[in-house]
């Protein structure tokens, strides 16, 4: 799976877990606080972290890639979080190569 496919997979899985359409989530100005506000599943940052954990678990189950994300402030753009997911994936791939 290349970086473009991984990016698409991560975005799709996170949108599923947040129950918000991808097109609504993945624009340059959407922050983590915006995600919490838009998602019918989320009421706080704990719910947000659970969605990230579910996305990470999907990556592990479907592709054997284990990722860990740092704690991030709610003003972090969601696009930056996807970049961190991808960087972690690349790091894991390098460690297993």
C-alpha positions in Angstrom: 0.0 0.0 0.0 1.5 3.3 -1.1 1.3 6.7 0.7 -1.7 7.9 -1.3 -3.6 4.7 -0.6 -2.7 5.0 3.1 -3.8 8.6 3.2 -7.1 7.7 1.6 -7.6 4.8 4.0 -6.9 6.9 7.1 -9.2 9.7 6.0 -12.0 7.2 5.2 -11.7 5.3 8.5 -11.5 8.4 10.6 -14.6 9.9 8.8 -16.5 6.6 9.4 -15.6 6.7 13.1 -16.5 10.4 13.4 -19.7 9.8 11.4 -18.9 12.9 9.3 -18.4 12.9 5.5 -14.8 13.1 4.4 -15.5 16.2 2.3 -16.7 18.0 5.5 -13.7 17.0 7.6 -10.7 17.2 5.3 -10.4 20.8 4.3 -7.3 22.9 5.3 -9.1 24.9 8.0 -10.8 22.1 10.0 -9.3 21.7 13.5 -9.7 19.0 16.0 -12.2 21.2 17.9 -14.2 21.5 14.7 -14.3 17.8 14.4 -15.7 17.4 17.9 -18.3 20.0 17.1 -19.4 18.4 13.8 -19.5 14.8 14.9 -22.7 13.4 16.3 -20.6 10.8 18.1 -18.3 13.2 19.9 -18.9 15.4 22.9 -15.4 16.0 24.1 -11.7 15.3 23.4 -11.9 11.8 24.9 -14.4 10.9 22.1 -12.0 12.4 19.6 -9.1 10.3 20.9 -11.3 7.2 20.8 -11.9 7.8 17.1 -8.2 8.1 16.5 -7.6 4.9 18.4 -10.2 3.1 16.3 -8.5 4.4 13.2 -5.2 3.1 14.5 -6.7 -0.2 15.3 -8.1 -0.5 11.8 -4.7 0.2 10.4 -3.2 -2.6 12.6 -6.0 -5.1 11.8 -6.1 -4.4 8.0 -2.5 -3.6 7.3 -0.4 -4.7 10.2 0.8 -1.2 10.9 0.9 0.0 14.5 0.8 3.7 15.0 0.9 5.9 18.1 0.0 9.6 18.0 1.2 12.2 20.4 -1.3 14.3 22.4 -2.4 17.2 20.3 -4.1 20.5 21.1 -7.7 21.0 19.8 -6.5 23.8 17.5 -4.4 21.4 15.5 -5.6 21.1 11.9 -7.0 17.6 11.1 -4.8 17.6 8.0 -1.7 17.7 10.3 -3.0 14.7 12.2 -3.3 12.7 9.0 0.3 13.7 8.2 1.3 12.4 11.7 -0.5 9.1 11.0 1.3 8.8 7.6 4.7 9.6 9.2 4.1 6.9 11.9 3.2 4.4 9.1 6.4 5.1 7.3 8.4 4.8 10.5 6.8 1.4 11.2 7.5 0.3 7.7 11.1 1.3 8.0 11.4 -0.5 11.3 10.1 -3.8 9.8 12.0 -3.6 6.5 
